[in-house]
Amino acid sequence: MELTVAVTGASGTIYAHRTLLHLAASGAVERINLITSSTALVVARVEMGAKLAEGDARTVNEWLGLPADSKLVRWHRLDNLAAPPASGSHPQAGMIVVPCSMGTLGAVASGAGTNLIHRAADVTLKEGRRLVLVVRETPYNAVHLENMLRLDRAGARILPASPGFYHRPRTIEQLVDHLVFRALDQFGVPHPTGTQWKGEEP
Ligand SMILES: Cc1cc2nc3c(=O)[nH]c(=O)nc-3n(C[C@H](O)[C@H](O)[C@H](O)COP(=O)(O)O)c2cc1C
């Protein structure tokens, strides 16, 4: 399976980090097309101290604990509208935007995108492939909510960065993973169990 993962400048770089880690560990994904917005790299530095240089595979491999020469992640430049995810004829399962800022949400909802993240999301929708948007802002204004509704109607899955607590997380990673696993479920990507609700007798 090939997937595109886009990281934008909303708070919650850890969601992107855990998503990429679990995709890499799943064994189900042969290629991850990574796209990052410029603000995503700023937030990654602020929130996680991540030293990521756009397009430099070694920096992302180091961040993910992958071998320096790993080809799993192919990092495309934001301004490269000729990259594979920009074309519907390039076969892939779909795309996750994690975290998804209100700016990127609005650009995709308007259909008037200007960068590779917007274009790849637009292509994913037009090809009828799965598009998961892990949106993050609080509170939402009416524009945000209308954009979410519009994209849901166009076939996207809106997956707000609001993890559950019923698996009794003890670490931030366990809390974050609850949300990340819901995103991976959208693509049938296997992940460690432990956060799935098994039912409760009254
Ligand atoms: C530290 C930091 C945290 C931010 N958190 C959010 C957020 O949670 N949600 C959001 O929509 N924008 C957030 N922003 C603002 C976006 O980064 C900004 O609107 C940016 O233009 C979005 O562009 P992008 O989608 O191309 O990354 C944050 C910015 C910074 C610097």
The ligand as an SDF file (V2000), in Angstrom:
LIG
                    3D

 31 33  0  0  0  0  0  0  0  0999 V2000
    2.8160   27.0560   17.4020 C   0  0  0  0  0  0  0  0  0  0  0  0
    1.6530   27.2050   16.4520 C   0  0  0  0  0  0  0  0  0  0  0  0
    0.4930   26.5020   16.6850 C   0  0  0  0  0  0  0  0  0  0  0  0
   -0.6000   26.6140   15.8140 C   0  0  0  0  0  0  0  0  0  0  0  0
   -1.7320   25.8740   16.0740 N   0  0  0  0  0  0  0  0  0  0  0  0
   -2.7490   25.9020   15.1880 C   0  0  0  0  0  0  0  0  0  0  0  0
   -3.8670   25.0410   15.3800 C   0  0  0  0  0  0  0  0  0  0  0  0
   -3.9600   24.2700   16.3310 O   0  0  0  0  0  0  0  0  0  0  0  0
   -4.8380   25.0570   14.4410 N   0  0  0  0  0  0  0  0  0  0  0  0
   -4.7870   25.8760   13.3220 C   0  0  0  0  0  0  0  0  0  0  0  0
   -5.7010   25.8300   12.4950 O   0  0  0  0  0  0  0  0  0  0  0  0
   -3.7270   26.7210   13.1420 N   0  0  0  0  0  0  0  0  0  0  0  0
   -2.7090   26.7360   14.0320 C   0  0  0  0  0  0  0  0  0  0  0  0
   -1.6240   27.5560   13.8380 N   0  0  0  0  0  0  0  0  0  0  0  0
   -1.6560   28.5140   12.7160 C   0  0  0  0  0  0  0  0  0  0  0  0
   -1.2820   27.8810   11.3840 C   0  0  0  0  0  0  0  0  0  0  0  0
    0.0120   27.3590   11.4380 O   0  0  0  0  0  0  0  0  0  0  0  0
   -1.3790   28.9480   10.2810 C   0  0  0  0  0  0  0  0  0  0  0  0
   -2.7280   29.3060   10.0810 O   0  0  0  0  0  0  0  0  0  0  0  0
   -0.7720   28.4770    8.9710 C   0  0  0  0  0  0  0  0  0  0  0  0
   -0.9020   29.5120    8.0080 O   0  0  0  0  0  0  0  0  0  0  0  0
   -1.4460   27.2390    8.4430 C   0  0  0  0  0  0  0  0  0  0  0  0
   -0.8740   26.9340    7.1810 O   0  0  0  0  0  0  0  0  0  0  0  0
   -0.6560   25.4350    6.7320 P   0  0  0  0  0  0  0  0  0  0  0  0
   -1.9800   24.7650    6.7580 O   0  0  0  0  0  0  0  0  0  0  0  0
   -0.1330   25.5630    5.3240 O   0  0  0  0  0  0  0  0  0  0  0  0
    0.3280   24.8080    7.6440 O   0  0  0  0  0  0  0  0  0  0  0  0
   -0.5260   27.4690   14.6840 C   0  0  0  0  0  0  0  0  0  0  0  0
    0.6660   28.1590   14.4470 C   0  0  0  0  0  0  0  0  0  0  0  0
    1.7320   28.0280   15.3140 C   0  0  0  0  0  0  0  0  0  0  0  0
    3.0140   28.7940   15.0240 C   0  0  0  0  0  0  0  0  0  0  0  0
  1  2  1  0
  2  3  1  0
  2 30  2  0
  3  4  2  0
  4  5  1  0
  4 28  1  0
  5  6  2  0
  6  7  1  0
  6 13  1  0
  7  8  2  0
  7  9  1  0
  9 10  1  0
 10 11  2  0
 10 12  1  0
 12 13  2  0
 13 14  1  0
 14 15  1  0
 14 28  1  0
 15 16  1  0
 16 17  1  0
 16 18  1  0
 18 19  1  0
 18 20  1  0
 20 21  1  0
 20 22  1  0
 22 23  1  0
 23 24  1  0
 24 25  2  0
 24 26  1  0
 24 27  1  0
 28 29  2  0
 29 30  1  0
 30 31  1  0
M  END
$$$$
